[in-house]
Every structure is written in C-alpha cells, then in structure tokens.
C-alpha cells in the first residue's frame, strides 16, 4: 500500500464534511492505494484529460480509495470519483442531468481502463463514479452497469430513441448495429477490439458535443430536464414559473435567434 495526495500532479481532495460539503473543492488529504492499482488510475486519468477539451484540472475530489470494508476498496483497489474542478468549470457527478456530454465523455475513457465503472444510473451511485479492475475490460451483455452506459450514450450522444433500463434486448441490439455501422466499427460489441474502438470514438464525440453544445437553447433544454427531475411538489411551481418566462413575447423572439447548430453526422465524420 502506498500513500498519495495527488495523481499525475493533480491534488486529490476530500469533500464530504460539514465544513467542506459534497460539491465543493474540499481539502487535500492523504489516501492509501494499492501499488498495482495506482498506475492504472494514473493512465486512465492521463487519457481522460488528454482528450478532455478542458484539459488538466486543478482538483479532483474523491470519496475514498482504501476504505475498511469488504470488496475492492478494502484492498485499496477501487476509486470513487466525486467531482473534477478546472479553473472555470466543474463537473460534479451528481449533476449528470445537465452535464451529460462532459460526464459521458469522461466515462467513455474511464471504461477503457476499468472493467467496473458504476455511474449515475447504477443504484447508490448518483453522486460518484466507482471504478475498479476486479473484472477485465470488455462488454458483457448481462452486465447491468455496462448496458446502462451503452444505453445512455446511445440516447444522449447518438440521439437514438432507446429505453435506459440496463437490460440488453432486441431494441438495444438493433440500435448498436445501426450506430456501429455509422461509426465504421465491426460488430459484435462483445469483441474487445470493437468495444474499445466504440469507447474511444464515443469519448471523442461526447467531448466535441460538449464543446459545441453551449447555445442558449441547449442550456434551456438542460434546465427543463433538471426541473422534470425535481420532486413533484417543487416541480410544478418551478415549471409554471419557467413557462411564464418562456411564453413572454420578448423571450420567444430572443430564443428564436438561436439554433441547435451541431450536426451529429459532421461530428462523427470529424473523428472517424
Ligand atoms: Zn466505490
């Protein structure tokens, strides 16, 4: 076991305290980590931030590496990633709903290195990614966490109509064949080289979408989705307030000036 307080020079912080709550930069801490797991984590984050348009961050917050409990954390062989802080931008994993492109871009590259990645849709993982190497990197149709990721990128990166339920079936299989065809990747997805190629291209495409999707209309769609995710007693009042803003003639006129400019096919062609 080794003790670290940074990875690749990026300070590791802890932000699950009363005076440093979740979602803040927290404070730098020492973490114990297994010596064979550390280089995997270093390589993974190196690749993530090489591709991420925001570059190398200033701080990463983690809920823990070695934790005295059963499973991979008990061996210092798992990492819980809470949030990433760049100078002017932040990805807080609990904000998946309005940071989908950035979130899924990062997750795509993490999956090239960790056989287990548990995300926002996996039970009890709304506020962090859990990653470990207890199983090899590949796609397994019976894996709920892998199928959730797959359905999320098919829906939110590739704009496909698909149910996100973590269950591989005819619908998912059909959409995979279609999207793999567009990307020029061979099927089946269960062949490791095909899967790795898919992860890599999806990461690049998600990051491009993140860079381009800053039109006010896109941000407004994000806001609408956040509202629809609120508990019902809050949702109704906020939705009505937003609607009266949107229904105002001057707002409508102003919003009419903006288009969703990105063209997915153009982005796909620029990365393949
Ligand atoms: Zn964990």
Boltz pocket constraint, residues with backbone or C-beta under 6 A from the ligand:
constraints:
  - pocket:
      binder: B
      contacts: [[A, 64], [A, 73], [A, 78], [A, 79], [A, 80], [A, 129], [A, 130], [A, 131]]
      max_distance: 6.0
